[in-house]
Amino acid sequence: MTAVIRPEVRALSAYHVPDAEGFLKLDAMENPFSLPAELQHALSEHLAAVTMNRYPAPAYTELKQHIRAQFKVPDDWPVVLGNGSDELISMLAVACAKPGAKILAPVPGFVMYAMSAKLAGMEFVGVPLTSEFQLDAAAMIEAIRVHQPAIVYLAYPNNPTGALFDDNVMHDIISACTTSIVVVDEAYQPFAQKTWMERVSQYPQLVVMRTVSKLGLAGIRLGYMTGSPELMAEFEKVRPPYNINVLTEAAACFVLQHSDVLEQQAAELRKQRSLLATALAQIPGVQVYPSAANFLLIRVADAEQVFSKLLQHRILVKNVGKMHSLLENCLRITVSSHEDNTRFLAAFAASI
């Protein structure tokens, strides 16, 4: 029966998430902090009142109001919601999957850009970053000219490198996309503290996409994007009905009213990122790359060996060395609490 499955799907591997039971989990860029006890109690009472026997209100008006207020989305620009930004990426591909259509992005980058293209029957075009993990402006613009992609992704900052691309280069690339939609993926914006959101109205081809996962709400799976009303109206047509469940909606509306807690946690993680980067850079044989996200990319002499030894210490990081030749012997480490980072550093020193 598997013969009826599309060949490109059969050739793929399922997205693998390793079992992290009993591990210090530093591989998925999760916020290590929970809500304060009093907010947890208030949230539980709030969720207990949710009418789970009814479908969600299809317009999600209240949730969108909170998103606009908290994340400074322009008032006159629509918001499209997804079950995490992964669903938004899939929706974009589905909407643009005309015969021969392509998706283009710098590589190494977020794996779901290429995955969404393959699942939609589109070609993915990857343009290598420079050795400093910055955009190669000339190569990107030439690839856009040659391939005329339907969608161009620019992660700001990039995953898995953590680099924040140069704004002037971003402008040049966006301006070159006269027949392409450009998606600026700001999944890690709370840690970069820079955004293209206020410029979304300046470029009719620009879409800004974000998620609340890295803020500390990974478990509720909520992403959102905005852009011109004309574009968002088309993407709404491929959004699954009721794709945001009532518990996610209720939890997000509640927590976003207490966003100062999330902002304090993000500030602490930015502080810990600096401390962790400094400590790692002092270890001989370790190269630490600049990061504007809640993770650090490092290069060691033998990433596979270090990764395996960290597993023996019950610490899980991401071995990204096989993703792309530019990432040879690189590990990606989520920035966590001071206690977690201290434990990691001790195990890392024993593993290097």
Rosetta blueprint (number, residue, H / E / L):
1 M L
2 T H
3 A H
4 V H
5 I L
6 R L
7 P H
8 E H
9 V H
10 R H
11 A L
12 L L
13 S L
14 A L
15 Y L
16 H L
17 V L
18 P L
19 D L
20 A L
21 E L
22 G L
23 F L
24 L E
25 K E
26 L L
27 D L
28 A L
29 M L
30 E L
31 N L
32 P L
33 F L
34 S L
35 L L
36 P L
37 A H
38 E H
39 L H
40 Q H
41 H H
42 A H
43 L H
44 S H
45 E H
46 H H
47 L H
48 A H
49 A L
50 V L
51 T L
52 M L
53 N L
54 R L
55 Y L
56 P L
57 A L
58 P L
59 A L
60 Y L
61 T H
62 E H
63 L H
64 K H
65 Q H
66 H H
67 I H
68 R H
69 A H
70 Q H
71 F H
72 K L
73 V L
74 P L
75 D L
76 D L
77 W L
78 P L
79 V E
80 V E
81 L E
82 G E
83 N L
84 G L
85 S H
86 D H
87 E H
88 L H
89 I H
90 S H
91 M H
92 L H
93 A H
94 V H
95 A H
96 C H
97 A L
98 K L
99 P L
100 G L
101 A L
102 K E
103 I E
104 L E
105 A E
106 P E
107 V E
108 P L
109 G L
110 F L
111 V H
112 M H
113 Y H
114 A H
115 M H
116 S H
117 A H
118 K H
119 L H
120 A L
121 G L
122 M L
123 E E
124 F E
125 V E
126 G E
127 V E
128 P E
129 L L
130 T L
131 S L
132 E L
133 F L
134 Q L
135 L L
136 D L
137 A H
138 A H
139 A H
140 M H
141 I H
142 E H
143 A H
144 I H
145 R H
146 V H
147 H H
148 Q L
149 P L
150 A L
151 I E
152 V E
153 Y E
154 L E
155 A E
156 Y L
157 P L
158 N L
159 N L
160 P L
161 T L
162 G L
163 A L
164 L L
165 F L
166 D L
167 D H
168 N H
169 V H
170 M H
171 H H
172 D H
173 I H
174 I H
175 S H
176 A H
177 C L
178 T L
179 T L
180 S L
181 I E
182 V E
183 V E
184 V E
185 D E
186 E L
187 A L
188 Y L
189 Q H
190 P H
191 F H
192 A H
193 Q L
194 K L
195 T L
196 W L
197 M H
198 E H
199 R H
200 V H
201 S H
202 Q H
203 Y L
204 P L
205 Q L
206 L E
207 V E
208 V E
209 M E
210 R E
211 T E
212 V L
213 S H
214 K H
215 L H
216 G H
217 L H
218 A H
219 G H
220 I H
221 R L
222 L L
223 G E
224 Y E
225 M E
226 T E
227 G L
228 S L
229 P H
230 E H
231 L H
232 M H
233 A H
234 E H
235 F H
236 E H
237 K L
238 V L
239 R L
240 P L
241 P L
242 Y L
243 N L
244 I L
245 N L
246 V H
247 L H
248 T H
249 E H
250 A H
251 A H
252 A H
253 C H
254 F H
255 V H
256 L H
257 Q L
258 H L
259 S H
260 D H
261 V H
262 L H
263 E H
264 Q H
265 Q H
266 A H
267 A H
268 E H
269 L H
270 R H
271 K H
272 Q H
273 R H
274 S H
275 L H
276 L H
277 A H
278 T H
279 A H
280 L H
281 A H
282 Q L
283 I L
284 P L
285 G L
286 V L
287 Q E
288 V E
289 Y L
290 P L
291 S L
292 A L
293 A L
294 N L
295 F E
296 L E
297 L E
298 I E
299 R E
300 V L
301 A L
302 D L
303 A H
304 E H
305 Q H
306 V H
307 F H
308 S H
309 K H
310 L H
311 L H
312 Q H
313 H L
314 R L
315 I E
316 L E
317 V L
318 K E
319 N E
320 V L
321 G L
322 K L
323 M L
324 H L
325 S H
326 L H
327 L H
328 E L
329 N L
330 C E
331 L E
332 R E
333 I E
334 T E
335 V L
336 S L
337 S L
338 H H
339 E H
340 D H
341 N H
342 T H
343 R H
344 F H
345 L H
346 A H
347 A H
348 F H
349 A H
350 A H
351 S H
352 I L
